[in-house]
Amino acid sequence: MNTTNSLIASTDWFPLVLSLKVAAVATLLALIVGVALGWVFARRKFFGATVLEAVFMLPLVLPPTVIGYAILVAAGRRSPLGAWLREHLDYTIIFSWHGAVVASAVVALPLVLKSASAAFSGVDRSLEAAASTLRQSPFSVFLRVTLPLAWPGILAGTLLAFARAMGEFGASLMVAGSIPKQTQTLSMAIYDAVQAGHDDLALLLVIVTSLLSITVLVLSNRFFSLR
């Protein structure tokens, strides 16, 4: 017990704090984009919609290293966007916690998108039609009728996205690296602890990560049951 308490007291909890911050910001970004895309794919039929949706769902099946490489190509220092940010704003997402946010948001987006699309598809359109007869604008109908009815499903998907963002490793490692006190998240800290032979520390971090993930999954299942 004393050994465990000593390990807990001596452990650097920066990776946990950073992981929570990265996951929160990434989930917020995924929520905003995912809800918008989910509504479009659920309510608007257009040529190529199936293919376009499949493109946004790719992070679910592609290796994380591919996602990380794609981000580097799109926003790395040698890319047009990365070069512009570097020249005009003296800013880069590479080797910064912002890069981990981008990587985590990309891999978490499909979970929000799919949940939102299914939730919007399940909303009774007659209720929206009834609200429209009360001189409500389409945006007002969305805020007052569609979104509240779809919200349990969206929130369940958002919680899954948060759990996915918390556990992101491969893409974040390629984009942000594993710099102690700067970009080292929980998953990276576990990897580094194992590589360094610090098995007790790795086990402690694994337990913390697992407890957080189980909590999020239990909450997600509860919201799924409310759909």
ABEGO torsion letter per residue (X at the ends): XAAAAAAAAABBAAAAAAAAAAAAAAAAAAAAAAAAAAAAAAABBBBGAAAAAAAAAAAAABBAAAAAAAAAAAABAABAAAAAAAAAAGBBABGBAAAAAAAAAAAAAAAAAAAAAAAAAABBAAAAAAAAAAGBBAAAAAAAAAAAAAAAAAAAAAAAAAAAAAABAAAAAAAAEBBBGAABBAAAAAAAAAAAGBAAAAAAAAAAAAAAAAAAAAAAAAAAAAX
